[in-house]
Amino acid sequence: MENSQLLCTFAKKRHITETIDSIKETYSTVSKIFVLQNSDEENELYCTYNVFTTELKQKSFMKNTISIHRNKDTNTLYTINAVNELVMLLNDGDKDSSFKISWENYKNMIVTTNEDGLKKIPTKIFKVISI
């Protein structure tokens, strides 16, 4: 089985149709798009989908798209930078790679970073699109 990468494209609710169309046009290997909604800011949507890594080597990421990972047990989506930041916050500034994160505390969230540091976004399913 070919390796895939999970991507997340940030979108505003009013532009979701155009965003989904762009994802379909850009990545031929997408079979489902999970559209998540920010529980605190309902205008903010996040499209998550898998793309084969061979296809990513041929194309650059779409605008407003990041590579993410998923903890399936808690449905937590996260970036590697966010995990590093989280470990340092929870472990008194120590960047210990063996530190265990209690993912249950981040259930149904996107955990990422921005210029202000760690960002935790509570999410709920907006819709699932099968392609």
C-alpha positions in Angstrom: 0.0 0.0 0.0 1.3 3.4 -0.9 2.1 6.0 1.8 -0.2 8.9 2.3 0.0 12.2 4.0 -2.8 13.9 5.9 -3.4 17.5 4.8 -5.6 20.3 6.3 -6.8 23.2 4.3 -8.2 26.2 6.2 -11.3 27.8 4.7 -14.0 30.3 5.5 -17.6 29.0 5.5 -18.6 31.3 2.6 -15.8 29.9 0.4 -16.2 26.2 1.3 -17.5 25.1 -2.1 -14.6 26.8 -4.0 -12.1 25.3 -1.5 -13.5 21.7 -2.0 -13.5 22.1 -5.8 -9.8 23.3 -5.6 -8.9 20.3 -3.4 -10.5 17.9 -6.0 -8.7 19.6 -8.9 -5.3 19.7 -7.2 -5.1 16.2 -5.7 -6.4 13.3 -7.7 -5.9 10.8 -4.9 -8.4 12.3 -2.5 -11.3 9.9 -1.8 -13.0 11.7 1.2 -12.8 15.2 2.6 -13.7 15.6 6.2 -14.9 19.2 6.8 -14.5 20.2 10.4 -15.9 23.3 12.0 -14.3 25.4 14.8 -16.8 25.0 17.7 -15.9 28.5 19.0 -15.9 30.3 15.6 -18.4 28.7 13.2 -17.2 30.6 10.2 -13.9 28.8 10.3 -13.7 25.4 8.6 -10.9 22.9 8.1 -10.9 20.4 5.3 -8.8 17.3 6.1 -7.9 14.7 3.5 -5.2 12.1 2.6 -3.0 12.5 -0.4 -0.5 9.9 -1.7 3.0 11.0 -1.0 4.1 10.4 -4.6 1.5 12.9 -5.7 2.8 15.5 -3.2 6.3 15.1 -4.6 4.9 16.3 -7.9 2.9 19.3 -6.6 3.2 21.9 -3.9 0.6 22.4 -1.2 -2.5 24.4 -2.0 -2.8 27.8 -0.4 -3.8 27.7 3.3 -2.8 24.1 3.6 -0.6 22.4 6.2 0.6 18.8 6.8 -0.9 17.3 9.9 -1.0 14.1 11.9 -3.9 12.4 13.7 -4.3 10.6 17.0 -7.2 8.3 16.1 -8.2 7.5 19.7 -9.0 11.1 20.5 -9.5 12.5 17.0 -6.8 15.0 17.6 -5.2 16.6 14.6 -1.8 18.2 15.3 1.4 19.5 13.7 4.9 18.3 14.7 5.7 21.9 15.8 2.6 21.9 18.1 3.7 18.6 19.7 7.1 20.1 20.4 5.6 23.2 21.9 3.1 21.2 23.9 5.8 18.9 25.4 7.8 22.0 26.4 4.8 23.6 28.0 3.7 20.5 29.9 7.3 19.4 30.8 8.7 22.6 32.4 10.4 23.7 29.2 12.2 20.4 28.6 12.0 19.1 25.0 12.0 15.4 26.0 11.0 13.2 23.1 9.9 10.4 25.5 7.4 12.7 27.3 3.9 11.2 27.0 1.1 13.6 26.1 -2.4 12.9 27.5 -4.2 13.2 24.2 -7.6 12.9 26.0 -7.1 16.5 27.0 -7.1 17.5 23.3 -10.0 15.3 22.1 -11.7 16.6 19.0 -9.2 19.5 18.5 -6.7 20.8 16.0 -3.5 21.6 17.8 -1.2 23.8 15.9 1.1 26.9 16.4 1.0 30.4 15.2 3.0 33.6 16.0 1.5 33.6 19.5 2.5 30.0 20.3 0.3 27.0 20.8 -3.2 27.2 19.4 -6.0 24.7 20.4 -9.0 24.7 18.1 -12.1 22.7 19.3 -13.8 21.0 16.4 -16.9 19.2 15.3 -17.8 17.6 12.0 -19.5 19.9 9.6 -19.8 17.4 6.7 -18.0 14.5 5.1 -17.6 14.5 1.3 -17.1 11.2 -0.6 -15.4 11.7 -4.0 
